[in-house]
Amino acid sequence: MSGPPQLDTALVAALADFAAHDRVLVATDFDGVLAPLVVDPMDSRPVEGGMPALASLADLPGTTVALVSGRALDPLRELSGAALDGPLVLIGSHGAEDSRAEGGLALDDDQQALLSTLDDELGTLREEHPGLRVEDKPAGRVVHTRGLPEDEAQAALDAARELGARHTSLEVTPGKGVVELAAAHVGKGVALVALADEVGAEAVFYAGDDLTDEHGFEALADDADADRAARRLTVHVGDGETQARFRVADEQAMVALLQALLDARRAATAR
Ligand SMILES: [Mg+2]
């Protein structure tokens, strides 16, 4: 009989320490952490148990819960199932969008012009690499190559990166099978620390699987609040090098982790 994935004992101890603080921020990436990566990004679905555990955490005292994603806010809300007026904070477009802000984000005329030039150039790129997907985001475009043959995907990613590099005001962010080209960019690290400051968190949990999440792990390690930096609980999902303190294998293990965190936080806040 296979039970839920077993968590590392050091991680379980760290979760208990984290849960004991009065005010905590529990933040996590969505794709590759709560939902398996899929060929079409709009086919993404959260694994069972992850979102309910986050919602239960958000109901506990002194506990702010946030999804921090590269996705635009609307698809993030739709795919995660997080309620519009629910307790979860949704941060989209790598920090450029916040579910609590009114009207989303504003681009200036130069940024709007840059996006329309980018659309023309990406149209040409798509003719050269059929099967390439381009996702529209409020402040940028994301080129997806998942599902393409490997050498074709690499050539398309390289071309997208070069295209992005020609526009110096674009922020070019490579990921797994994606390149994001953003006219306005905040970054997950900046967004995480700003949210932690805003809610007065004494400790921050963050889990992610991709290169952009490494910026989050680094920013939390370099937090100007040195006590909070020392208390950070960062978790990388999957293989590969990481700055995170802990690692879990996959989305199922992440659900087990969130359940353990919920149990620890319930025990700590009941005292
Ligand atoms: Mg991810």
Boltz pocket constraint, residues with backbone or C-beta under 6 A from the ligand:
constraints:
  - pocket:
      binder: B
      contacts: [[A, 29], [A, 30], [A, 31], [A, 32], [A, 33], [A, 208], [A, 209], [A, 210]]
      max_distance: 6.0
